[in-house]
Amino acid sequence: MNILIVDDDEPTRDLLCIYLRSWGYECATAADGQSALEMVAQTDFDIVLSDWLMPGLQGPELVARIRGLHKARYTYIILCTIKGQSRHIVEGIEAGADDYVTKPFDRDVLKVRIQAGQRLISLQHSLEETNQRLEVGLKQARMTLNSMLPASTKGPLVDIAWIFRPSTYIGGDLFNVYHLDDERVSVYAFDVAGHGIASALFAVSLGNILRPRMAYTPRCFEMSTFGHDDLESPQKVAEFLNERFPFEPPTDTYFTLFYAVIDRGRETMDWVRAGHPPPVVLRENGLETLDSGEPPIGFFAEQRFTQHSTRLSKGDRLILYSDGITEAQSPQNELFGFGRLHALIGEHGRRPLSDFVSQVESTLFDHRKSHHFEDDLSFLVVHLI
């Protein structure tokens, strides 16, 4: 424990050093507030024990300046006041001091004040170590989640581009595109309710279920007895997930879903939408919003899902997004909204994919006036080639 003594009286500094060293602490000294401030800026002192009346910076001003350094490690500050000066105590605590002792010093009182500061600093160091371990774990979890995003942006049937920005290290949004065979592609996007670790773990589980183990077959149907035409049926996928993940204890977790199979030979896309924001199909002659659908997965145990079919041809673009896009708020609490998003797609949606998604991201930053978002963001563009 490293302690800085700040006092313009040399005998007082010497006496305090004798006390502190006899109690097992390391100590350094400063004769005035400015010198003390410079020492704190360069060295991590655990505790600063400062006199009130000194040349130059007075005790409360020194406290305020130390707090203004915004050091990564907290410094516990004890001010020394004259007995009976209660207004000094109030002023010092308001400036940012943690505790006080009165002069002339009572050796035993000073010792317990120092010990109280030591307990707090030790707790802070323990929290820092825990947070560092947690941060390492979150970074590894983020790498795992990122590994479940599309492995490539180009394929024989479609090209893709995307935005993926969890609100924290990890989040509950996920999407992917899989080439099933020479003519078919599966596409999904989902958004698990909530944020953080619980949502991310749930998202990883869902991503594993929806990843094909073999051609035509999502993992949830690997051992099924469905006929060939049912194996990749979006309706069957949604109903399986709804039965598998009911909204009930202990998790009380639900998620929105868009799941589709694009058949290039038939130029169609079969799809279901369960509470997910309505996807947009961009064609040469305008936009089509896919707004039919049912409630999110898990809401109702006996929910049946309707499978829809939409024409998709070469050059069309399917655009999926989470509600973190439309619900992004400006500093004036104005939502980005569907209107802005559709206008953005209409104006820039035909640009090269990388340019298009960059434009979407920069427009969101401009609207938000920040690169931090309160919700997870995902935005996926699938271009039929």
C-alpha positions in Angstrom: 0.0 0.0 0.0 1.6 3.2 -1.2 0.6 6.4 0.6 1.4 10.1 -0.2 1.7 12.6 2.7 1.0 16.2 1.8 1.8 18.8 4.4 3.9 22.0 4.4 5.1 21.3 8.0 8.3 19.0 7.8 8.0 17.7 11.4 4.4 16.6 10.7 5.5 14.9 7.5 8.3 13.1 9.4 6.0 12.0 12.2 3.3 10.6 9.8 6.0 8.7 7.9 7.2 7.1 11.2 3.6 6.0 11.9 2.9 4.7 8.5 6.1 2.7 8.1 5.6 1.2 11.6 2.2 -0.1 10.3 3.8 -1.6 7.2 3.0 1.0 4.6 5.2 2.6 2.0 5.1 6.4 2.0 6.3 9.4 0.0 6.0 13.1 0.9 5.1 16.4 -0.7 5.5 19.9 0.8 2.7 21.6 -1.1 -0.4 20.9 -3.2 1.1 21.5 -6.6 4.0 19.1 -6.0 1.6 16.5 -4.7 -0.6 16.9 -7.9 2.4 16.3 -10.1 3.4 13.2 -8.1 -0.1 11.7 -8.3 -0.2 12.3 -12.0 3.0 10.3 -12.5 2.6 7.6 -9.8 -0.4 5.4 -8.7 -0.7 6.2 -5.0 -3.3 4.1 -3.1 -4.0 6.8 -0.5 -3.3 10.5 -0.3 -3.2 12.0 3.2 -3.4 15.8 2.8 -3.4 18.8 5.0 -6.1 21.5 4.5 -4.0 24.7 4.7 -1.0 24.7 2.5 0.9 27.2 0.2 -0.6 27.2 -3.3 -3.3 24.6 -3.7 -5.4 24.2 -0.6 -6.6 20.8 0.4 -10.1 20.8 -1.3 -8.7 22.2 -4.5 -6.0 19.5 -4.5 -8.7 16.9 -4.1 -10.7 18.3 -7.0 -7.6 18.4 -9.2 -6.7 14.8 -8.4 -10.3 13.7 -9.3 -9.9 15.6 -12.5 -7.0 13.5 -13.6 -9.5 10.6 -14.2 -6.9 8.0 -13.4 -7.7 4.4 -14.1 -7.0 3.3 -10.5 -8.9 5.0 -7.7 -7.0 7.1 -5.2 -8.5 7.2 -1.6 -8.1 10.7 -0.2 -8.1 11.7 3.5 -8.1 15.4 4.4 -6.6 16.7 7.7 -8.7 19.4 9.4 -8.6 21.3 12.7 -10.9 20.1 15.4 -14.3 21.7 15.4 -14.2 22.9 11.8 -17.3 20.9 10.6 -17.7 23.2 7.6 -14.3 22.1 6.4 -15.4 18.5 6.6 -18.4 19.2 4.4 -16.4 21.2 1.9 -13.7 18.5 1.6 -16.2 15.7 1.1 -18.0 17.7 -1.6 -14.7 18.3 -3.3 -14.2 14.5 -3.6 -12.4 13.5 -0.4 -13.3 10.1 1.0 -12.6 10.6 4.7 -11.0 13.1 7.2 -8.9 13.1 10.4 -8.5 16.0 12.8 -5.4 17.7 14.1 -3.7 17.2 16.4 -3.6 13.5 15.3 -4.9 10.7 17.4 -2.5 7.8 16.4 -5.1 5.1 16.8 -7.8 7.0 14.9 -5.4 7.8 12.1 -4.6 4.1 11.9 -8.2 2.9 11.6 -8.9 5.6 8.9 -5.9 4.3 6.9 -7.2 0.8 7.3 -10.6 1.7 6.1 -9.0 3.2 3.0 -6.9 0.1 2.6 -10.0 -2.1 2.6 -11.7 -0.1 -0.1 -8.6 0.0 -2.3 -8.1 -3.8 -1.9 -11.7 -4.3 -2.9 -11.2 -2.1 -5.9 -8.1 -4.1 -7.0 -10.0 -7.3 -6.6 -12.8 -5.9 -8.8 -10.3 -4.8 -11.4 -8.8 -8.3 -11.6 -12.3 -9.8 -11.9 -13.3 -7.3 -14.6 -10.1 -8.1 -16.6 -10.9 -11.8 -16.5 -14.5 -11.1 -17.5 -13.3 -8.8 -20.4 -11.0 -11.6 -21.7 -14.0 -14.0 -21.6 -16.3 -11.6 -23.3 -13.7 -11.0 -26.1 -13.5 -14.8 -26.6 -17.3 -15.0 -26.6 -17.4 -12.3 -29.2 -15.0 -14.2 -31.4 -17.2 -17.3 -31.1 -20.3 -15.3 -32.1 -18.5 -13.6 -35.0 -17.4 -17.1 -36.2 -21.1 -17.9 -36.8 -21.5 -15.0 -39.3 -21.3 -15.8 -43.0 -17.9 -17.2 -43.9 -17.8 -15.6 -47.3 -19.4 -12.6 -49.1 -19.4 -14.3 -52.5 -20.9 -17.5 -53.8 -22.2 -19.2 -56.9 -25.8 -18.0 -56.3 -25.6 -14.9 -54.2 -23.3 -12.1 -53.0 -23.8 -10.7 -49.5 -22.7 -7.8 -47.3 -23.7 -6.9 -43.7 -23.4 -4.8 -40.6 -23.0 -6.5 -37.3 -22.6 -4.3 -34.2 -23.6 -5.7 -30.8 -24.5 -3.0 -28.3 -21.8 -4.5 -25.9 -19.1 -7.1 -26.6 -21.8 -9.6 -27.5 -25.5 -9.6 -28.3 -28.5 -11.6 -29.4 -28.6 -10.8 -33.1 -27.4 -13.3 -35.6 -27.8 -14.1 -39.3 -26.3 -16.3 -42.0 -26.6 -17.5 -45.6 -25.9 -21.1 -46.7 -25.7 -22.6 -50.2 -27.7 -25.8 -50.0 -27.1 -27.1 -53.5 -26.7 -25.9 -57.1 -29.9 -23.9 -57.0 -30.9 -23.3 -53.4 -29.8 -21.0 -50.6 -31.1 -20.7 -47.1 -31.1 -17.4 -45.3 -32.0 -16.6 -41.7 -31.9 -13.7 -39.3 -33.0 -13.6 -35.7 -33.0 -11.3 -32.7 -33.0 -12.8 -29.2 -34.8 -10.6 -26.6 -32.4 -8.8 -24.3 -28.7 -8.0 -24.5 -25.4 -9.3 -23.2 -24.2 -12.8 -22.2 -27.6 -14.6 -21.8 -28.8 -13.4 -25.2 -25.5 -14.3 -26.9 -25.5 -17.8 -25.5 -29.0 -18.3 -26.7 -28.0 -16.9 -30.1 -25.1 -19.3 -30.4 -27.4 -22.2 -29.6 -29.9 -21.1 -32.3 -27.1 -20.6 -34.8 -25.9 -24.1 -34.3 -29.4 -25.5 -34.8 -29.9 -23.6 -38.0 -26.6 -24.5 -39.5 -26.9 -27.3 -42.1 -24.9 -30.4 -41.3 -25.5 -31.8 -44.8 -27.1 -30.5 -47.9 -30.8 -29.6 -47.5 -30.9 -30.3 -43.8 -30.9 -27.8 -40.9 -29.6 -29.5 -37.8 -33.0 -29.5 -36.2 -34.2 -32.0 -38.8 -31.1 -34.1 -39.0 -32.9 -37.1 -37.4 -36.4 -36.2 -38.7 -38.6 -38.4 -40.8 -39.9 -35.6 -43.0 -39.9 -36.1 -46.7 -37.2 -34.4 -48.8 -39.5 -31.4 -49.6 -40.0 -30.7 -45.9 -36.4 -30.8 -44.8 -35.7 -27.2 -45.6 -39.3 -26.0 -45.2 -39.3 -22.5 -43.5 -42.7 -23.3 -42.0 -41.4 -26.6 -40.4 -38.3 -24.8 -39.1 -40.4 -22.1 -37.4 -42.8 -24.6 -35.9 -39.9 -26.8 -34.6 -38.2 -23.8 -32.9 -41.5 -22.6 -31.4 -42.0 -26.0 -29.8 -38.4 -26.3 -28.8 -38.1 -22.9 -27.1 -41.3 -21.9 -25.4 -41.5 -18.6 -23.5 -41.5 -20.0 -20.0 -39.2 -20.3 -16.9 -36.4 -20.6 -16.3 -35.3 -18.5 -19.3 -38.4 -16.6 -20.3 -36.6 -16.0 -23.6 -38.1 -15.4 -26.9 -36.8 -14.3 -30.3 -37.9 -13.0 -33.6 -37.1 -14.9 -36.8 -37.0 -14.6 -40.6 -36.1 -17.9 -42.3 -36.2 -18.4 -46.1 -35.1 -20.7 -48.8 -34.3 -19.1 -52.2 -34.7 -21.4 -55.2 -32.8 -19.9 -58.2 -34.2 -22.5 -60.6 -37.8 -21.5 -59.8 -36.9 -17.9 -59.1 -38.9 -18.0 -55.8 -38.2 -17.5 -52.1 -40.2 -19.5 -49.6 -40.2 -17.8 -46.2 -41.7 -17.3 -42.7 -41.6 -14.2 -40.5 -42.1 -14.5 -36.8 -42.1 -11.1 -35.2 -38.9 -10.0 -37.1 -38.9 -6.5 -38.7 -40.3 -6.8 -42.2 -37.6 -7.5 -44.8 -37.4 -5.5 -48.0 -36.9 -6.8 -51.5 -35.3 -4.3 -53.8 -36.1 -4.8 -57.5 -35.5 -2.7 -60.6 -39.0 -1.3 -60.4 -39.0 -0.5 -56.7 -39.4 -1.9 -53.2 -41.5 -4.7 -51.8 -42.0 -5.1 -48.0 -42.5 -8.6 -46.7 -44.8 -7.7 -43.8 -46.9 -10.8 -43.4 -46.2 -13.1 -40.5 -46.9 -14.3 -37.0 -45.7 -13.5 -33.4 -42.2 -14.2 -32.2 -41.0 -17.7 -31.6 -42.0 -19.0 -28.2 -45.0 -16.7 -27.5 -47.7 -19.3 -28.1 -47.2 -23.0 -27.7 -49.6 -24.1 -30.4 -48.7 -21.3 -32.9 -48.9 -22.3 -36.6 -46.7 -20.4 -39.0 -47.7 -19.5 -42.6 -45.2 -20.1 -45.3 -45.2 -17.4 -48.0 -43.6 -17.4 -51.5 -42.1 -14.4 -53.2 -40.6 -14.0 -56.7 -36.9 -13.3 -56.7 -34.9 -12.9 -59.9 -31.3 -12.2 -60.9 -30.3 -8.7 -59.7 -32.9 -8.5 -56.9 -31.7 -7.8 -53.4 -33.2 -9.2 -50.1 -32.5 -6.8 -47.2 -32.8 -8.1 -43.6 -32.4 -5.9 -40.5 -33.0 -5.9 -36.7 -35.1 -3.4 -34.8 -31.8 -1.9 -33.5 -31.7 -0.1 -36.9 -35.2 1.4 -37.0 -35.3 2.1 -33.3 -31.9 3.9 -33.2 -32.6 7.2 -31.5 -31.1 10.7 -32.2 -30.0 12.9 -29.3 -33.5 14.4 -29.5 -35.0 10.9 -29.0 -36.3 10.7 -32.6 -36.4 7.1 -34.0 -34.6 6.4 -37.2 -37.8 4.6 -38.3 -39.0 2.6 -41.3 -39.5 5.7 -43.5 -35.8 6.7 -43.3 -34.7 3.2 -43.8 -36.8 2.7 -46.9 -35.7 6.0 -48.4 -32.1 5.1 -47.7 -32.6 1.7 -49.5 -34.4 3.4 -52.4 -31.6 6.0 -52.9 -28.5 3.9 -52.3 -29.6 0.3 -52.5 -28.3 -0.2 -56.1 -24.8 0.8 -55.3 -22.1 -1.8 -54.9 -22.8 -3.9 -51.8 -19.8 -2.6 -49.7 -20.7 1.0 -50.6 -24.3 0.5 -49.8 -23.8 -1.0 -46.3 -21.2 1.7 -45.6 -23.7 4.3 -46.5 -26.3 2.7 -44.2 -23.8 2.6 -41.3 -22.6 6.2 -41.8 -26.2 7.4 -42.0 -27.0 5.7 -38.7 -24.0 7.3 -37.1 -25.1 10.7 -38.3 -28.6 10.1 -36.9 -27.3 8.9 -33.6 -24.4 11.4 -33.4 -22.5 8.5 -31.9 -20.9 5.2 -32.7 -22.5 3.7 -29.5 -26.0 2.1 -29.8 -28.3 1.0 -27.0 -29.5 -2.1 -29.0 -27.7 -4.6 -31.2 -27.5 -3.7 -34.9 -27.7 -6.2 -37.7 -28.2 -5.5 -41.4 -27.8 -8.1 -44.2 -28.1 -7.6 -47.9 -28.4 -10.7 -50.2 -27.8 -10.0 -53.9 -28.9 -12.6 -56.4 -26.2 -13.0 -59.1 
